[in-house]
């Protein structure tokens, strides 16, 4: 189905140069002189790489049909992630490079909304927050805990993030898996 630039929204899928892409970012520009245009960042569903491209206002492209289905994450096999439909037990394989940095936050046997095109995994909708335990953190220095200072901490999944200086080893924290940013300390 053909769509025009007026139908563009962040997160939709299009065919661009005969390859599937997702619109990762979108900006409408209407200069004082000349015609309006859309400045976009397109993420390749095959390689995971992002490119910048400018579309003229009114230009049309082919929409790439993607469906969302809840799949259970089973395990990682090298660069491949294996998911299963919990109702039919059909298995689907996704490339870690295509799915992006969210793969570091997936937990085995949990269900995630996965985007499919003709039974091929093209993306995953990450949760807004994940709760993890701090595995390694330098101890806070007396007096530095209330000033807004930050430090690097290693989480139980092996990911290193920046957290406030008062976070200690063994603390349970919430993290945004998309941006890898600390959200809050969670009382368990």
N, C-alpha and C positions, 0 to 999 in steps of 0.2 A: 504494500500500500504506500502510495506517495504521500509525503507530508511536506509542508512548507516551513520556512523558518519561523512563522508565527505560531506553529505548533511545538516548537522546541521548548523543552523543559529539562532541567538538570535531572540526570538519571535515565533518560529514555535511550533506546538503542536504535542505531541507524546503520545502513550500509553506506560506507564511504570508500570510494575507489575499490569497490567489490570486496571489501573486508568489513566485518562487523565491529562497530565501535559503540561505546557508551559516552554520552555527553556528561563529562565530569564537572565542567564549569561552563557558565554561559553569561555573557555580558552583552546587552543591547546598547549600541552606540548610534546616536543621531547627531552628526556634526552639523554645525550651522550651514556649511556649504556641502553640496554633494548628497549622495543618497545614504540612507541608514544601512547599518550592517550588524551582524552578530559575531562577536569574538568568542570562540569556543576553545575548550580543552577537551580533546577526544581521547578516551582510553581504549586501546585495542583489546578486544576480547581474546585474541590469539596469543599476543605477546605480553600483554599487561603494560606496555609502554604508553606514554601520554604524548600527544602531539598538539600543537596549536594550529588552528585553522580559522580563517575569517570567511563567513558566508554573507553574500549580499542579501539584503532584505528581499523576501519573496522567492528566493531560490528554493528548489525542492530536492528532496532526497528520498530514498526508499527506507521505510521503517523496517526494522529487524524485529520479528515477532519473538517475544520472550515470555515464558510463563513462569510463575513462582510456585514452588511446591515445597512442602515441609519434608525434609529428608534427615535421616539420622546419620551423624558422622560416626564412621566405624573406626578407621585407622589411617595412618599415613604410611605409604610405601615409596620411599625415596622422594621424588618430585610429584608423586600422584597422591591425591586424597580420595579415599573410598567412602561413598555415601550409600545409604539404602533407604528405599521407600518402605516405611514400617507397615504398610497395609498389603503391598504386593510382593515385598521382599526383593524387588528388582534393585540391582546395584548400578551405581553411576560413578564414573571416575572424573575427577577434576584436576587440572594442572595447578600446582601451588603458585607458579609464577603468574598465572592468569587471575587467580583468586586474590592475590595481593597480600598485604601484611596481616590481614585478619587471620590467616592460617595459624599464626603463633598463639592465638587466643582460643582456638577451637578445643573443645573437650570431648573426648571419646564418649559415645553413646548418648550425646545430647542432640536434640533436634533443632535444625536451623532452616530458615526460609532460603531456598536455593533457586537461582534463576536458571532455567533450561531453555534451550532452543533445539528442537528435534532430538530430545533426549541427551543433549550434550550440555554439560555444566558450563555456564558462561559467567557466573558471578554468585556471590552470596551476600545476603543482607545481614550485616553484623548487628549484634545487640548494641544498645546505646551504652551499656556498661557491663563490665564483668568484675566479679569479686575474686581477688587473689590474695595470697599470703606473701609477705615480704620474706624472702629467703636470706638475703644479705643486705646489710645497711651499716654504714659507719655510725658509731655512737654519736649522739648529739653533744655538742660542747656546751657547757653551762653558760647561759646567757644568750645563746644563739637560737633558742627555740621559739621565740616570739617575734622575731624581726623579719620574717618572710624569706629567710634564706632557704635555698634548696640544695639537695644533694642527689647523687645517683643511688638508686636502689635496684637490686635484682629480685625479680618476682619468682614464685615457685615454678613458673613455666619457662624460666630462663631468659625472659625479656628484661632489659634494663630500661628504666624510665627515670625521669626527674620527679622527685617528691619533696615536700616540705622537710625541713631539717628535723622536726620532731618525730618523724616516722622512724620506728625501730624495727629490728629483726623480730619476726613473729607477728607483727601487726597485720590485720586484714584490711585491705583497701579496695576501693572501687576505681576502675580505670576505664577510660574511653578507648576501646580497641581500635577505632578508626584513626584517632590522633595520637594514641599512646600517651595520653595525658592523665595525670592524677586527678581524681574527682573529689574523693573524700575518704576519711578513715571510717571503717564500718565496725560497729560493736557487734560481736558475735555472741 
